[in-house]
Amino acid sequence: MGRVDGRTALITGGSRGIGRAIALELAREGARVAINFSSNEAKAQEVADEINREGGTCILAQANIGDPKSARAMVQKIADEFTHLDILVNNAGITRDAMLPRMTDEQWMEVIQTNLGGCFFCTSAAIPIMTTQSYGRIVNISSMNGQLPAIGQANYSASKGGIIAFTRTAAAELVHSGITVNTIAPGYTDTDMFEAVPPVIQAKIRGGIPMGRFAHPEEIAKAVTFLVADGDYITGQQINVNGGAFM
């Protein structure tokens, strides 16, 4: 028997990296899962096929979460298809790195709109659904780079720091609605997005991590599962999964 049997979950950015690991973990624990993706349907379908082969239930949900109408319509569509929505994991995020003197308005706005705006758009759409059923678990994926300086990532850091602040306020406002809101702040994680970082820089980063390695996506997924399965008395909190890089 899974820890979230009978629950339904929507994971934004669920086709790769941390989102993929979260989708697989929640499905293995009994949840029916919807995977949001923006453009790479093939990758999303691979995850869905893996879940369905293992006896789970997974559907796809294409939407640009940085667009308010698209994001909110997606959340409602998933709730209608599942007949309820219990878990929302706001995971989707992008990077558009540049030093501040060279960062364009477009690079700034695209990251803020997707990472922070998408979190708000999806959460605001889920609130009335979860309030009606007097139950909801919302987990927002932030980043250690929302806690520490990240050279060349002013936009990304601002978006992830904003998610941490957003989480606390949402938790306070929704505490009497049966909805918990928490955030996970991963450190550097071994994903395909991080593979693009040059090896010499990876080595330097790894040297600054007390545990001497990068996180596995599955380790982030297990923290999410803990919050939605066992965290009934936890809200407004931030769990750092970073190997001791930020304490």
Buried (B, 14 or more C-beta within 10 A) or exposed (E): EBBBEEBBBBBBBBBBBBBBBBBBBBBBBBBBBBBBBBEEEEBBBBBBEBBBEEEBBBBBBBBBBBBBEBBBBBBBBBBEEBEBBBBBBBBBBBBBBBEEEEBEEEBBBBBBBBBBBBBBBBBBBBBEBBBEBEBBBBBBBBBBBBBEEBEBBBBBBBBBBBBBEBBBEBBEEBEEBBBBBBBBBBBBBBBEEBEEEEEEEBEEBBEEBEEEEBBBBBBBBBBBBBBBBEBEEBBBBBBBBBBEBEE
